[in-house]
Amino acid sequence: MKWHYWAGALLLYAAFLVATAPASLLFQAANRYFSPATITAESTEGTLWHGGAQGVVLTARDRQALRLGRASWSLNPLWLLSGKLSADLMLAGDDIKGHGKLILGPHSLGFRQASLSVPAAALSYVDPRLDMWPLEGRLDIRSNEFLLQPNRYQGNGEITWEQAGTALVKINPIGSYRATFSGTGKAIHVQLETQTGALELSGKGNWSQTAGFVFDGRAKAREHEAELRHLLDLVGKPNQDNSYALTLDVKSP
């Protein structure tokens, strides 16, 4: 009977260690999964299952550090029985705010009831070439459900760019814009439209792992054409109706 006693004691001790695992372990696990990007925090509190962190910073190769601020999370251990990890996440930084449920599987990443609000200038973290277009305003990203798998995407959402602007022109803002996105199989489809403002932007695009991001649209000054001319000339030459072709062809790395 002694071995039953010791086996039970070891199981209880193991359960205690898992239940009280420090919050810092979450960052170690995230860095292994999302390498080469690294996520660090100035301080953590709570446990691996329910905790928070201050001074969270995301750093990737050849990118400036992106300060996320404060983060909190709550993991649901019951999802482990299905081979997945479910976490309710919240970001509450000075400039970056967001919340939603993340579901992580062996070969999938899903989001539910997710929203993220960031300064438009943060896009330069994704592509440093955007530094030449100092962006202003805020981006709000929302999706009720989206699933990413190798060469397969499912779900939909929208991105709004409010009080959009750039330091390249004196008009501020130049407009407000909305882009819807939907995952259908191997591609994510994007459609852009103008809500309000002096600069009209519109178009459609697709993103896939094989082709990258291809976008075909147009830009046209609704008003303040003289003030926007410098910005539009950076796009290309005008068409007969004074609109400008707005095309992108960004290959996947």
TIZAKOL-274274 format. One record per residue (C-alpha): residue in one letter; x, y, z. Coordinates in steps of 0.05 Angstrom, whole numbers, plus 5000, padded with zeros to 4 digits. Layout:
N
AXYZ/...
This chain:
253
M500050005000/K505950465010/W507050544935/H499850784928/Y501251304981/W507551544948/A504451544878/G498651954904/A503252434939/L507452534876/L501252654834/L498753174884/Y505553504885/A505953514809/A498953814806/F501054344856/L507154524815/V503054594751/A497554994785/T502555484816/A507255534757/P509856254753/A507156734701/S514056824670/L513456114641/L508256384592/F513356854561/Q518456294555/A513355854519/A511056434474/N518156584453/R519255864432/Y512855854392/F513356534358/S520956544345/P524556944317/A520257484351/T521357554426/I516457794480/T519158054545/A516258384607/E519058834661/S515058464714/T509957904720/E504757714772/G500157134784/T501056444753/L501756124685/W494156014685/H491756684709/G496457274712/G498857934685/A505158304664/Q507659024662/G512159334609/V510958804555/V515358914494/L515258554427/T521858534389/A523258234321/R529358214277/D530758874240/R524959214275/Q524259734329/A521559484395/L513959524400/R511559704470/L505059344486/G504359594558/R500459184607/A497758484591/S493358004628/W491057294612/S486856714636/L488156014609/N482855474607/P486254794624/L480254394600/W482154554528/L488554154538/L484253524536/S482953674462/G490253814448/K489254564444/L490655164488/S485255694500/A486856374531/D482957004545/L487857574532/M487658314545/L492458884527/A491759544564/G497659974542/D497760724534/D497360674458/I495559944445/K489259624471/G485858974455/H482258354480/G479757684455/K480256934460/L486256584429/I485855834412/L492555524396/G493054824366/P498854404340/H497854694270/S492855254278/L491755934309/G484756194322/F481656834348/R474656954375/Q471257604395/A477857954382/S479258694377/L485759094373/S486759844371/V493660114352/P496660764326/A497260744250/A504660894258/A505460194287/L504759914217/S512060084205/Y513559514253/V510459044202/D513959374143/P519659874157/R518660174088/L512460524115/D517060974155/M517461404092/W509861514099/P509361754171/L502261524186/E497461844234/G490761634264/R488660974294/L487260274267/D481759864298/I481659124280/R475658694297/S473757974283/N468457524314/E472256904292/F478356764248/L482356134239/L489356084210/Q492155414188/P497655224139/N494955464071/R487855524098/Y484156114127/Q477056174152/G473156754182/N472157494171/G473158164203/E474358904190/I479659434198/T477860174206/W482860734200/E479961344236/Q482762044232/A487561784179/G493362224159/T500662284142/A505862794159/L507262874084/V501263334076/K498563914116/I491363674114/N489763264176/P485962834175/I485462634101/G479762144113/S476961534149/Y477260854116/R474560154125/A477359494099/T473658834106/F477458174103/S475157454095/G478756794095/T476356304043/G480855704036/K487955874014/A487056634009/I484857234050/H480757734010/V480858474026/Q476359034003/L477759764018/E472860344018/T472761074040/Q468061284096/T469462034096/G474862534077/A478462914023/L482362323996/E478461743966/L481561053971/S478360413944/G480359743917/K480758993926/G486458523943/N488457813961/W493657514006/S496356804004/Q502756464027/T504756313955/A503056973920/G503857463978/F499458083979/V496658343913/F492358973914/D489059353858/G485660013874/R485360753863/A486461403899/K483162073882/A482562753914/R475362933929/E477463623951/H483963993969/E486963713905/A492764203905/E494764023977/L494263283962/R498063313896/H504863183927/L502262563963/L498762293901/D504862413857/L508661923901/V503561403880/G504561503805/K501761883746/P494462103743/N489261783697/Q484762203653/D479662273709/N485162513757/S485061863796/Y491461483811/A492560733805/L494060443874/T497359763864/L501359333910/D505058673898/V508558463961/K511657773958/S511657314018/P518457234051/
